[in-house]
Amino acid sequence: MLTKGTPFSERAKPWKLGIVGWPLGYSLSPVMHNAALKAAGFPETYKEIKKQPGEELQAWLEEKAPQMDGFNVTMPHKEAVYKWVREHGEVRGVLDLPFVRIDAVNTVKVEKGRLIGCNTDGSGFFHSLPKDLDLKGKSVLLLGAGGAAKAIADYLDGAVQIGLLKIWNRHPERAEELAKRINAPGGVCRASAFTEAAEISLDGIDLVVNATSLGMKDAGDVPTEVLRQLNGRQVVYDIVYQPLETKLIKVARERKCRTITGDEMLLNQGVEAFEIWMSSGPGDGKPISIGGRSVREIMKEALNERLLRQPEADSQ
């Protein structure tokens, strides 16, 4: 059974948990969460919830989401869910996120029909960075400007305290907006945006982070301007985890770059989401033990088993 005396530990009825996105069929979040539920003696009730952007998502948020206990949010709904929760529910900081400006939601806890949204993208990224990787004052190229990229940028600025952030996005105006956000008073690093892929330069870049869907099946690859400039001096982090070895990771390894794959970030997010749902509220999450094993251990075992069994399978 669950320890820490969490409020859900004695509930007899099945939990209603899931992940909402479009399209789905690729997420490994059900693998992790159902493994934890099963270990705790609950039915495996974490499901995929496929909702198209726009009216279908809005109708689900209004009618069905309040009946859930909690859910994760993945592409392309993170910002839309944030706007809905901000207007109809509540947005809170999570766990160790005091400096993150939340405007995208990837985890929602439902309390008496009220939606409470939060974002674990930044902390999931931060806690997956190797302990010996010192990025303070260093330069980073960030690919992407969506919900995950914003949270990662905030963490690079606030927690890691990098010196320079360069941003590229398929929609240049979004990269420029993110750069302005980071350059606002109170930040540590300086940020700038590339308006064209042809402008991307890795000169002086210490870390390359792909926070887009590029690399996933049928999503295309990161710009060739990035791939051809990798030379072993950069650390390369791709948050895509299906496939675990994206083209970016493959080329980076061929060029002798140190690489970080997205499975660790996914695991961190899964553990934090589970702790949020089990806690009395976002911000109160505590490490949970099930039968003497940590939730992290249980989820990691299930995730690794699936990745090994289906290395090219279907990606929160």
C-alpha positions in Angstrom: 0.0 0.0 0.0 0.9 3.7 -0.3 2.8 5.3 2.5 2.9 9.0 3.6 -0.8 8.9 4.6 -1.9 10.5 1.3 -5.6 11.3 1.0 -6.2 8.9 -1.8 -4.6 5.9 -0.2 -7.8 4.5 1.2 -10.2 5.3 -1.6 -12.1 2.3 -2.8 -13.3 3.6 -6.1 -10.9 3.5 -9.1 -9.0 6.7 -9.9 -9.9 8.6 -13.0 -6.6 9.6 -14.5 -5.3 10.1 -18.0 -3.5 12.2 -20.6 -5.2 14.5 -23.0 -3.7 15.4 -26.4 -4.0 15.1 -30.2 -3.1 12.8 -31.7 -2.2 10.2 -29.2 -1.3 6.5 -29.4 2.3 7.3 -28.7 2.4 8.3 -25.1 4.3 6.2 -22.5 2.7 8.0 -19.6 0.0 5.2 -19.2 2.8 2.7 -18.9 4.4 4.5 -15.9 1.2 5.5 -14.1 -0.6 2.2 -14.5 2.5 0.5 -13.1 2.4 2.7 -10.0 -1.4 2.2 -9.6 -1.1 -1.5 -10.0 1.7 -1.7 -7.4 -0.5 0.3 -5.0 -3.3 -2.1 -5.4 -5.6 0.1 -7.6 -7.1 -0.7 -11.0 -5.0 0.5 -14.0 -7.2 3.4 -14.8 -4.9 5.9 -16.5 -6.1 6.3 -20.1 -5.4 8.2 -23.3 -7.9 10.9 -23.9 -7.9 12.0 -27.6 -9.4 15.4 -28.1 -8.9 17.7 -31.1 -8.0 21.3 -30.5 -10.8 23.8 -30.4 -14.4 23.0 -29.6 -13.8 19.3 -28.9 -11.2 20.1 -26.2 -13.3 22.9 -24.8 -16.3 20.7 -24.4 -14.3 18.0 -22.7 -12.8 20.5 -20.3 -16.3 21.8 -19.4 -18.1 18.5 -19.2 -15.8 15.6 -18.5 -12.6 17.0 -17.0 -14.3 17.9 -13.7 -15.2 14.2 -13.2 -11.5 13.2 -13.4 -9.2 13.0 -10.4 -6.3 14.3 -12.4 -4.7 14.3 -15.9 -1.6 15.1 -17.9 -1.7 17.4 -20.9 0.5 17.0 -24.0 0.8 18.5 -27.4 -0.8 20.6 -28.7 -3.0 21.4 -25.7 -0.7 22.8 -23.0 -1.4 26.5 -23.6 -5.1 26.0 -24.4 -5.6 24.1 -21.1 -3.6 26.8 -19.2 -6.0 29.5 -20.5 -9.1 27.5 -19.6 -7.8 26.6 -16.1 -6.7 30.2 -15.5 -10.2 31.4 -16.3 -12.3 28.6 -14.7 -10.0 27.0 -12.1 -6.6 27.8 -10.6 -3.0 27.8 -11.7 -0.4 27.0 -9.0 3.3 26.6 -8.8 4.5 23.1 -8.2 7.0 21.5 -5.8 10.2 23.5 -6.3 9.1 25.9 -9.0 9.1 29.3 -7.2 10.7 31.2 -10.2 8.8 29.7 -13.1 6.3 31.9 -14.9 3.5 29.4 -15.8 1.6 30.0 -19.0 1.3 26.4 -20.1 -0.1 23.4 -18.2 1.0 19.8 -18.3 -0.5 18.4 -15.1 -4.0 19.0 -13.7 -5.3 18.0 -10.3 -9.1 18.0 -9.8 -10.4 18.9 -6.4 -14.2 18.6 -6.0 -14.7 19.3 -9.7 -12.3 22.2 -9.7 -9.3 22.1 -12.0 -5.9 23.1 -10.6 -3.2 23.4 -13.3 0.5 23.3 -13.0 3.6 22.7 -15.1 6.4 20.1 -14.4 8.2 20.5 -17.7 10.9 22.8 -16.3 11.6 20.8 -13.2 11.4 17.5 -15.1 14.1 18.9 -17.4 16.2 20.4 -14.7 16.3 17.3 -12.5 17.3 15.2 -15.5 20.5 17.2 -16.1 23.6 15.3 -15.0 25.0 16.6 -11.7 28.4 17.1 -13.2 27.1 19.3 -16.0 27.9 22.9 -15.0 26.0 25.3 -17.2 26.2 28.4 -15.1 27.1 31.3 -17.4 27.2 29.1 -20.5 25.4 29.4 -23.8 22.4 27.3 -24.9 20.6 26.8 -28.2 16.9 26.0 -27.6 14.8 24.6 -30.4 11.2 25.3 -29.8 9.0 28.1 -28.2 5.9 26.1 -27.1 4.8 25.2 -23.6 7.7 22.8 -22.8 10.3 25.2 -24.3 9.0 28.1 -22.2 9.3 26.1 -19.0 12.7 24.9 -19.9 13.8 28.4 -20.8 12.6 29.7 -17.4 14.6 27.0 -15.7 17.7 27.6 -17.7 17.4 31.3 -16.7 16.3 31.0 -13.1 17.7 27.7 -11.7 20.7 27.0 -14.0 21.6 30.7 -14.5 23.0 30.3 -18.0 24.6 33.4 -19.6 23.1 33.3 -23.1 20.0 31.7 -24.7 19.5 31.5 -28.4 16.1 30.3 -29.6 14.8 28.9 -32.9 11.2 28.0 -33.7 9.4 27.1 -36.9 7.3 30.1 -36.2 9.9 32.9 -35.8 7.5 35.3 -34.0 7.1 32.8 -31.2 10.8 32.5 -30.8 11.0 36.3 -30.6 8.2 36.4 -28.0 10.1 33.9 -25.8 13.3 35.9 -26.1 11.5 39.0 -24.9 10.0 37.0 -22.0 13.5 35.9 -20.9 14.9 39.4 -21.3 12.3 40.9 -19.1 13.6 42.6 -15.8 14.6 40.0 -13.2 16.1 37.5 -15.5 19.8 36.4 -15.4 20.6 35.4 -19.0 20.4 37.3 -22.3 18.2 35.8 -25.0 17.9 36.3 -28.8 16.0 34.6 -31.6 16.9 33.2 -35.0 14.3 34.2 -37.5 15.5 31.7 -40.1 17.0 28.2 -39.8 19.8 29.3 -42.1 20.9 31.8 -39.4 21.4 29.1 -36.8 25.0 29.1 -35.5 26.5 26.8 -32.9 29.5 29.0 -32.4 30.1 29.2 -28.6 27.1 27.0 -27.9 27.6 24.6 -24.9 24.2 22.9 -24.9 21.7 22.2 -27.6 18.1 21.4 -26.4 15.4 20.1 -28.7 12.0 21.0 -27.1 9.9 20.5 -30.3 8.2 17.4 -31.6 10.9 17.2 -34.4 12.4 13.8 -34.3 9.1 12.0 -33.5 7.6 9.7 -36.1 6.3 11.7 -39.1 7.3 15.0 -37.5 10.5 15.6 -39.5 13.9 16.2 -38.1 15.6 19.2 -36.6 17.2 21.7 -39.1 20.2 20.4 -41.0 21.9 23.6 -39.9 22.1 22.2 -36.4 23.1 18.7 -37.4 26.0 19.7 -39.7 27.5 22.0 -37.0 27.7 19.5 -34.2 31.4 18.9 -33.5 31.8 17.2 -30.1 32.0 20.4 -28.1 28.3 20.6 -27.4 26.1 18.6 -25.0 22.9 17.6 -26.9 19.6 17.0 -25.1 16.5 15.8 -27.0 13.3 15.7 -25.0 11.7 13.4 -27.6 11.8 9.8 -26.3 10.1 7.9 -29.1 12.3 6.9 -30.8 14.8 7.1 -27.9 17.6 7.7 -30.5 16.3 10.5 -32.7 18.3 11.7 -35.7 19.6 14.5 -33.6 20.9 12.1 -30.9 22.3 9.7 -33.5 24.3 12.5 -35.3 25.4 14.0 -32.0 26.8 10.6 -30.9 28.5 10.1 -34.2 30.2 13.6 -33.7 31.3 12.6 -30.2 28.9 14.9 -28.4 27.6 14.0 -24.9 23.9 13.2 -25.2 20.9 13.2 -23.0 17.7 11.5 -24.1 14.1 12.4 -23.2 13.2 9.3 -21.1 14.6 10.8 -17.9 12.6 14.0 -18.3 9.5 11.9 -18.9 10.2 9.9 -15.8 10.7 13.0 -13.6 7.4 14.5 -14.9 5.5 11.2 -14.2 6.8 11.0 -10.7 5.9 14.6 -9.9 2.4 14.3 -11.4 1.7 11.2 -9.3 2.9 13.0 -6.2 0.7 16.0 -7.0 -2.4 13.8 -7.4 -1.5 12.0 -4.1 -0.9 15.2 -2.2 -3.3 17.5 -0.5 -2.7 20.0 -3.4 -0.1 21.1 -5.9 3.0 22.3 -4.1 2.5 19.7 -1.3 3.9 16.7 -3.2 6.1 14.4 -1.2 8.1 11.3 -2.2 5.8 8.3 -2.1 6.7 4.7 -1.3 4.7 1.7 -2.4 5.5 -1.6 -0.7 9.0 -0.3 0.2 9.8 0.8 -3.3 9.8 4.4 -4.5 7.3 5.5 -7.2 10.4 6.5 -9.3 11.8 3.0 -9.1 8.4 1.4 -10.1 7.9 3.8 -13.0 11.5 3.6 -14.2 11.3 -0.2 -14.3 8.1 -0.1 -16.3 9.3 2.6 -18.7 12.7 0.9 -19.4 10.9 -2.4 -20.0 8.6 -0.8 -22.6 11.4 1.1 -24.3 13.6 -2.0 -24.6 10.7 -4.0 -25.9 9.5 -1.4 -28.4 12.5 0.9 -29.1 10.8 2.3 -32.2 7.2 2.4 -30.9 4.7 4.9 -30.7 6.0 9.8 -27.1 3.9 13.0 -23.1 
